[in-house]
Amino acid sequence: GESVGLHLPTLSVQEGDNSIINCAYSNSASDYFIWYKQESGKGPQFIIDIRSNMDKRQGQRVTVLLNKTVKHLSLQIAATQPGDSAVYFCAENAGGTSYGKLTFGQGTILTVHP
Amino acid sequence: NAGVTQTPKFQVLKTGQSMTLQCAQDMNHEYMSWYRQDPGMGLRLIHYSVGAGITDQGEVPNGYNVSRSTTEDFPLRLLSAAPSQTSVYFCASSYSQRGYTDTQYFGPGTRLTVL
């Protein structure tokens, strides 16, 4: 299989636990952030996004928190399920003339044990 | 809608060969882009297009060419393949809204090996 993730941060949780995946970004001009989930052999799948004028956004079982002061983004997954096992990427966009240019983080491997 | 489609799924090339990776979307998205993903790394932007006839370079454009003659299609060309281009390639598209970056939807990827 694909060797993506050999040196990525990992998070192992038990089924039913809550998961928190963290991401630090470097560009203070970034105004749009996205979390993607990537399963083995597939393309990234959109989970949730947040714009810089917000500090929290909730979806179904997922919450994204944005702390612009320390340039930190987190993804919280409630009641984690085995199907949540994947690599999770944060991505940022600086907007303006950087429209559409997403910069991706390294990724975090989430493993959920039944 | 089929979403974002990519062909081929797998490809093996010899050094110096050329080929085109195909990408198509049926969502009438204005914005399309190509990324490469290498082991242990996130995706890196190669080229992108904000509409038919308009393309621009991303973070790692060397060795790749693109064109956008239609809204639907955004092929990526490798002119002379090198082993450093061994990677998984993803195409993405999004609907352009003035002043905002929209969610990008990704294709299933093309796994390219250059020997």
Interface residues (C-beta under 8 A of the other chain):
Chain A: E2 S3 V4 G5 L6 H7 L8 Y32 I34 Y36 G41 K42 G43 P44 Q45 F46 D49 R51 F89 A91 N93 G95 Y99 G100 K101 L102 T103 F104 G105 Q106 G107
Chain B: V4 Y31 S33 Y35 Q37 D38 P39 G40 M41 G42 L43 R44 L45 Y48 V50 G58 E59 V88 F90 A92 S94 Y100 T101 T103 Q104 Y105 F106 G107 P108 G109 R111
